[in-house]
Amino acid sequence: MVYFLYGPDTYSSRKKVAEIIGEFDKKVGAGLNVTRIDAYDRPDAVFATGRNASLFQTKELVILENASLASREVQTYIRDQLGGWKTDRDVSVVFWEADISDEDSFGKSIRKHATKSQEFKLLSRAALMRWFDEAARKRDVRLSEREKENLLLSFGPDLWALGHELDKIEMGWSVKGERQEAEKIWGFTDAFFRNPRNAFLPLTKLLDAGYETIYLLGALVSSLHTAVAVWWGFTHDRLKKAGSGLHPYAVKKNVELAKRLGPDAVRRLYRRLVAADIEQKTSRLPQQVSLLRLVLDKHQTKTSA
């Protein structure tokens, strides 16, 4: 039997994997003949798939992850085995993929032979709200509507991050403090995309406060990804699709930025951020220098009209 679980909502797909393992354990016995293989990290183990059943247990469950990232040799072997695994009554293979295109030929081969296939898309705004309310209820965490909005604005559809934040709140952590810290970061990233030199003062304050340069650069990259997604939706008249999973405030804010962005500006911004990242990791100079150069570079990209 072949299962295929894929899509960017890895929180839900991991939960589904756990459910499949739980059902298998009930039938066969906890911990017996369950094998997890990362096809990218352990390609040799793939070739033993379906051959590990013990003398006392004939049933075997294999969780095969990241096969789409494996070598051509490994993928060819998997393609050759799919038909046999589909009809095998003793071996069940669960393919788990976090990021695979609907047009990927290897993914299509798995779907073609899969007994069950399920895509895990990022939750819509309404579904995310339902998930959040249920997760908070299970933890007996009570939040005001503003506190809930703050968390959803900060982490969007990232269920791993939201679950982690709810765990922290359950243990006594305050939402207000985290929100204030997040606003400092947003102040810096917003200033950078309006005009990089405007971000110099916010940057120096964050560095003085002890923020790691790699974290601040990551915040810029994350903000650029959001801005480009909204820019694409805005310029292709598909804003609703591009903004799914984003907070309405983030979409509105980035629409204003999208009106001032063009393809050349987007490319320059990406190149400058990549260059800063490489400089941080390879230069002998203090890491802060790469960020300071990023905001003070005379060839910087201005997005304002």
N, C-alpha and C positions, 0 to 999 in steps of 0.2 A: 504494500500500500504506500502511496506517495501523497504527502501533504505539501502545499506550497503557501507559505506565509511571507508576505512582502509589503513594503511601504514605509514611509517616513515616521509613522507613529510607532516607534519601537517599544514604547511603554506597553501599549496594548498587545502588540505581537509577541513580546516576551511573556506577557501574562497568558496568552493563548498557548505558548509552548509549555509553560508550567502546568496548565490544565491538561494538556495531552499527556505529559509525563505522569501527572497524578492519576489519570484514568488507566494508563498502562501499569502503574505500580499496583493499583487495586486488583487488576486481573492477574498479574504475574508475580508480584512481590516487590516491595520497596527496594530500590537501588539495584535490582537485578537486570542485567543486560540492557542498560541505558547508556549509550555512548554519545558524547558531544564532540564534534570535530569542526575546527575552523579550517576550511579548505584552503584558505590563503596562507595561514601560518603553518599548517600541518598537512601539506599535500599528500605525503606518503600514506597517511592514515586513511585517506579516501579510498585507496585501492583495496583496503581490508574491509570496507563497508559490507555488511551482510554476512561476515564470516566469523563473527565473534561469539556466537551462541555457545553456551556451556553444555556439558553432557547432560545436565539436569534440567536445563531450560532451553527450549527451542525458539522461543519468541525473542525478538530483538528490536529495540527502538533506537534509531540513529537520528540525532539532531545535526544536520549538516549546514553549517553557516558559511556565508560569504563565498559560495561556489562561483558566483559571477565574477569574483576578483581573482580566481585561481588561474593557473596557466592553461594554455590551449590543450596540453596533454591531459590534464585533470578533467577539463570540461568535456573533451572527447570521450574519455572513459565513462563519465557520468551519463552522457547522451546514449552510449551503448548499453548501459545498464538500466536505463529508465523503464523500458518495456518489461524487463524481468522483475524489477522492484514493484511495479504496479500490480502485477498478478501474484506476487509472493505473499502467501498467507502467514509466514513466520517473521518476515522482516518488514518493518514500517520505517520509512525514511521521511523526515520532516526537513524540508528546505526552508531556511530562514534567510531573508535578504532585507537589508535596511534601505538600500538605494539601488533600484533597478528600473530601467525604463520599460514602458509598455511595448516599445519597439525593439527591445533587446532580443536577438534571436535565441540566445541561450535560455532566457526567461520564458520565451514562447514554447521552447521544447519541454521545459518543466511543466508549464501549465497544460500542455497537450496531454501529458501522461498522468497528471495529478488526479487522484481520486477526489481530493478536496483542495480548493484554492481560495485564498482570502487576501484581499488587499486592505492594508491599514493606512488610510489617508489621515492627514492631520484633521483634527476635529473642527467643525464649523463653530462659529461664535456661540450659537444656541446649544450645541452638543457639549462644547467646552464648559459652559456655565452649568449644565446638568452634571457633568463629571465632577466639577469642582465642588458643587454643593454636596454631592454624595460622598466625596472623599473627605470633606470637612466633617460631615455628619458621623462617618465611621470613626473619626478621631475625636469626636465630641469637641470640635473646635468651633467657636462662635465668633464670627467676624461681622463688622458693620459693612454696609454696601460699599462705602468708600475704601475700606481696607481690602475688600475683595477686588475692587476695580484696580487698586494699586498693584496687587499681585498679578492680576491678569495683564495689566499694562506692562509690567516688568518682564514677564516670562512668556506671554502669549500662549501658544498651544504646546509648549514644552512640558509634557506631563511629568517627566522625571524631575524637572526643576520645581514644578508646582508641588508635587508630592513631597519633595525634600523640604520645601519651605513650610508646608503644613506640619511635617514632623517636627520642625524646629519650633513652630508656634505651640504645638502640643506640649513641648518641653519647657515652655515659658518665654520664648523669644518674642520680641515686639516688632510688629509690622512697621510702625512709625519710623523707627531708627533706620531700617533698611530702605524705606522709601526716600528718606532724606539723603542717604548715600547715593541712591540711584539717580536722584535729581541732579546731583553734582556732576555725575558722569554724562547725563543727557545735556546739561548745560555746555559741557566741553564739546561733545560731538555735534550738537546743533550749531554752535559757533563755528566749528571747523568747516561744516558744509555750507554755511552762509558765506564765509570768507576765512580761509585758514588762519590769517594773521589775527583775526578776532579771537582765536582760540588760545593765543599765547598766555594771557593772564589766567584763564581757567586752568590751563595745563600746569602752569607753575604752582598754583595753589594745590592742585591734586598731588603733584610731585612732592611738595613740601609736607603734605599730609601723610606721605608714606605709601601712596598707591604705586603698585608695580607697573613698570613701563609696558611689559608684555600684556597686562590686563587692559591698559588704556588703549594700546594699539588694537587689541582684540575688540574693544568696544567700537572703535572706528570702523573696523572691518564688518562687524555685525550690523552697524547702522547703515553702512554702504549697501550691504546685501538687501536690507529692507527698502532703502531708497530706490535701488535699481529695480526691485520687484514692482514697486508702485509706479516707477517711471515707465516700465514696460507696459503695465496695465493701462496707464494713462495715455500713452502714445498709440497703443493698439486698440483703444476703446474696449478694454477687457479688465477694467479696474476692479469689478466685483470679484472676478476669479483671482486676480493678483493679490487682492486684499483679504482673501479668505484666510482665517487663522490669525490675522492681525487685529489689534485693537483699533476701533474707529478713529481714535485720536491720532494714532501712529499713521494711519492712512491719510487723514486730513493734513497732518503736518508735512508728510512726504509728497503729497500732491503739489503743495506750494513749491517744494524743492524741484519736483519733476518738471514744472513749468519752465525752470531755468536751466535744466540739464539737457545736454545733447550727447550723441554717441561719442564724440571726441572727448568731451569732459568726463564721461564715465570711464573711458579707457585710460585717460591720464590719472584719474583718481586711483584706479586699481593699480596702475604701474607704480605710482608713488607709495602706496601702502605696501605693496610687495617689496619695493626697494628698501623701505624703512624696516620691514621685518627681517630682510636679509642682513641689513646693516646691524640690527640689534644682535643677531646671532653670530656674526662673524667679525665685527669690528673690535679693535682693542680699546676704542674710546668708551667712556661711560655710556650706558644704554640710554640715558636721558637725552644724549646728544641727537640720536636719530629722530626722536619725537620733536625736539626743538627745531631741527632742520626742516622737519615736515611742515611745521606751521610758519616758518620764517623764510622758506625757500622763495627766492625772487621769481622763480618760474612756476609758482603755485597756480592751481586752478581756481579761479573765482567763479562761483556759481550765481552770483547776484547779477541782475540784469544791468 
